[in-house]
C-alpha cells in the first residue's frame, strides 16, 4: 500500500536533508520544488530517486551546495548563466524569471546555462515560461548514454527536448521527451530494484540487445526513431554544450555517483513571444491553436500531450503524494539521519 504525504511536507523533508550537508536554504528549496513537482507529475525518475545521489555528490564536492548562479546579458535578447558547478535548478529558476520579459521586449530570446548539473524534467522549466505568455523550447545534454547510430559506445546523453506554449484559460501544452526510447532514469530505477528492463530499450557494451539494467548502463540506450533520434541527440548536444561552452556528454561525469568531478553540462532555452510572430497577434494565435487542438481531438482515441500529467496532478491534490514504503523511509532517513556513536 502506498504512503500518502502532503507535497509541502515532502518538500520540507527534502530541504532538511539537503541543508544537513551544507546546501543553502535557497538552493535546497529550489531543488525540493523541482523534485516534488516531478513526483506530482508522475515522473519519479526525476524525483525523490535523485535525492540520495544529490546528497552524496554535495558531500564529496561534485556539486557545490552553496553556489550562486552568475548571470550575464551580453545582448538584449541573450541571457547567459554560469551555474558555478552547483545544482541546475537555481540557475534555471533565474533563467525562467528573466527570459520571458526579454522575449517580450525583443520578440525572441535565448538563455543558456553552463557548468550545470541534472535539471530534472525539461517540461517543468518550459511550462513555467509558457505560464508567462511565451512559447518555450528547451534543450539539455547529459552524461553519455546513447551511441552514435551504428556504434556501440555512448557519446551523447539522453538529451531531453521540451516544448510548451500558452493557452487561454487552461494549463499550457507541454511536450517533454528524452531522445532515448525511454528516459535513462527508468533503467536506473530498474537497477535499483534489481529488476529487468524490456527488450528494445538498450544494448550492452558489445552492441547486443539486453534486458539487464546493469548491462544497459554499461552499454547504450537506444535512441527514439533509430538513426533519426541519434541525429536529434547530436543536434541537442551542439545546442546545449557546444553553444554554451559546457562539457559534452562523453566528457561529463555521472549524475548518480561520486566518481569524477562536476558534470558541468549545459542547457539552452529559446523563448518566443507569440504576439509578434509574423502577421499574427496573440488573440489570433490562441484561436488558431485551439482550432488545431479541437480538430485533433475530434478523432476517437486522440489526446493532447500532457493530459495524463494533469490528471495525475488532480489525484495528488485530492489524496496527497503517493510514495512507496521504501521511498518514504528513505526520505525520512535522509532528512533525519541517525547520529553515529
N, C-alpha and C positions, 0 to 999 in steps of 0.2 A: 504494500500500500504506500502511496506517496505521502510525503510530509508536506503540508501546506504552510507557507510562510509569507507574511506581508513583504512585498518587494522593498519597502522602506526599511524594514528591519534587516533584510538581507544586505542591503547597501551598507547599513551601519556596521554589520559584521565584516564586510569586505574592507571598509575604511579602517576599522580597528586592526585587522590583520596586516594591512599594508603599513599603517603607522607604527606597528610593533617593530618593523625592520627599518624604520627611518624615512619612509616616504612622507613627504609633506602633506598636510591636510588637503590643500587644493588639488594636488596631483592624485592623491588617494580617492578623493571624491569624484574626480573626472573618470578614473578607471572604474570605480564602482558603478557609476551611471551606465557606462558602456557595457560592462559585463552583465548587469542585471537586465538591461534592455535586450541583450542577446537571448537571455533565458526567457524573458517575456515573449519574445518573437518566435520562440521555438527553435533557436539556433544554439544549442548547448555547446557545440564545438568552439564557439566564440565566447562562451560564458564562463561559469564557475570552474569548468575543467582547466582553465588557464591560470587560475589564481595561485596554485601551489608553485607552478613554474615561475610565475612572475616574482613571487617572494624569494625563491631560490636565486633568481638572477639578480635581484636587488642585493641580496646578501653577499653574493660573490663579486658584485661590481659590474655585471654585464648590462644592467640597467641602472641609470643614475636616478635615485629616488627623489632627489631634491632639485632636479634640473628645471630650469626656467626657459621656455622656448624663446628664441630671439627672432624678432620679426623685422624684415626689410621690405620696403616697397620701392624697388628700382624704377618702376614706371607706374603711371596712374592705374593701369589695368593689370598689374602684376604684383603678387604678394609672395614673398619667399621666406620660409620659416625654417630655422635650424632647431630641431628638437633637442639638440645638445645631449644626444645619447640617452635621453630619458624615455618615458612612456610616450607612445604616439598620441594618446587621447588628449592631453593638454594642448599639444601643438595643433591637432585637428580642431579642437574647440575654438582655439584662437582663429584659425583659418575660416571656420564656419561663421564666426562672428564678424569677420571683416569682408569676405569675398562678395556676398550679395550686394552690399552697398557699392562696391567698386564696379560690379557688373551693371547696376542700375545707372551709375554715372557714365560708364563708357560703352554700354551695350553688351560687352562680354569681358570676362576677367579670368585670369589664370592664377591659381595658387599652387605652390609647390612646398613640400616638406621633405627634408633630408636629414640624415643622421638619426633615423627614427627606428621604430620597433613595430611589432604587430598592431594593426589598427582596427582589428575586430571586423564587425560587419561593415562592408563598404556602404551598404544601403542605409545604415544608421546615420552616416555623415551626409549622404545625398539627400535623404528625406528632410533633414534639418535645413538644408539650403532651399529645398522646394517649398518648405513652410514659410520661407521669407520671400516667396514670389518668383524664384528663379528656377530655370532648368539646370540640373546638375549632371555632370559626367565625372566619374571618379575612377582612378586607376592606381594600383599599387603593385609593386613587386614584392617578393617574399623569398625566403631561403629556398635553394634549389629543390625542385620536386618533380619537374617534367623534363624529359629528354627532348631534344630537337627531333622532329619527325624522321624516322629511320635510324635513330640512335638508341642507346640504352643507358646512357649516363645523364642524370638530371643536370640541367643547366639553368632553366627558368624556374621561377616559383609557380605556384598555382595562380598567381597574378589576377586577383579579382577585378571585376569591372562592375560599376553600378551606374544606374541612370534613374533620375527622379524628375518629375515635373508637377507643378502645382495644379490643383483642380479647385473649382469653386464649390464651397460648402461641404466637401468631403476630404478625407486624407489624400495626400499626394499619391500618384502612381509611383511605385518603386520597383525597379528591376535590379536584381543583385545576383551575380553569379561568379563563381571561380572558373578558371579555364581548364581545370581538370574535370573529368566526368563527374566526380564528387569532390567536395571540399576535403583537403588533406586532414582536417580536424576529425573527420569521421573515421579515418583509418587510425589516427592516434587514439581515439576513444575505443576502437575495437582492440587495439593493442593493450590498452589499459585494462580492458575487461577480459583479455586473453580469448577473444572471440575471432572467428574467421571473417573475412570480408567477401562480398560477392565477386565472382569472376567478372572480368571486364573493367575493374576499377584500376588495376595496376599491373606492372610487370616487375620481375625480380631483376637483380643486377646482371643477369645473363640475357635479359630480354624476353624471358618466358612468362606467360600468364601465371598469376599467383593468387591464391586466396588467403595467404599467410600475411597478417598485418606487418610482422617484423620484416619479412622479405620485401614487402611493398615499400616500407620506409627506406630500406637499403637500396631499392631499385628506383622505379619511376612511376609516378602517377600517369595515367593515360589522359590525353587532352580530349576535350569535347570536340566532336567533328573531325577527329583524326588530324590530318595534315593542316586543315583549316584552323583548328584550335591551336595547334603548335605555332602557326603563323601569327595568330592573335596574341599568344603569350609573348612572342618576340616583340610585337608592337607595344604591348604594355611594358615590357622590360625597358624599351627605349624611352617611352613617355615618362616612366616613373623612376628610372635610375640614370640613364644617360642624360636626360634633360635636366634632372635635378642635381646631379653630381653625387648621387647615393651609390652604395655598393650594389653590384649585380647579385642576382640570386646565388650564383656559384661562388661568390666571394663572401656572402653573408653567413654568419653562424646561425645555429638552430634556435628557434623560438622557445624550445621546450627543455633545453638542458643548460648546464653551466659551462660547457666547453667553449673555448674561444672568447673573442672579445665581443663587444656590442654588435648586433646585426647591421645597424647603420643603413637600413634600406630607405626607400623613398616613395612618396605618393604625389600624384598630380590631380588637381581638381579644376574643372572648367565650369564656370557659372555663366549662364546666358539669361539676359532679360528678355522675355518673350514679347514685351511691348514694343521692341524696336526691331523685331525680326522681319526684315524686308518691308512689305507694304502693310503688314498686319499690325493691329493694335491688340492690346491684352484681351478685351472682351471677345473679339473675334477668335483669337487663339483658343480661349476657353470653350467657345461654342463649337468650333471645329473639332477640338479634342473630344468633347462629349459625343459629337456625332459619330466619330470613329469608334469610340467605345460601345455606343449603342448598337452600331451595325455589327460589330464583332459578337456581342452578347445575344444577338437575335438567334444565333445558332446554338442548338442544344449541346450542352457539354462544354461550352466555352466560358472561361472565367478570366478575369484580368489578373496579371501577375500581382502577387502580394495579398490576395484576398484571404488565403489561409492564415497569413501572418496577422491580419486584422481580427480574424475570428479568435485566434489564439490570445490576442490582447484582451478581448472581451472576456474570455474564460478566466484570465488572471485577475481582471478587475472583480469578477464575481466570486472567485474561490480563493484567490491568492496564488502564489507561485508554487508549483508542484516540484518538489525535489525528491530524489531517491534518498533512502536512509543513509546510504554511503555519502552522498553529496552533502546532505545536511550535517552529518557528523564531521566531515572534513572541513566544512565552512566554520563550524563552531570550534573545532580543534585549532584551526589556523588563527582564528580571532582570539582564542583563549588558550595559548599553548601552555602545557604543563611545565613548570619550572624544574630544572634538573637539581638534584640534591648535591 
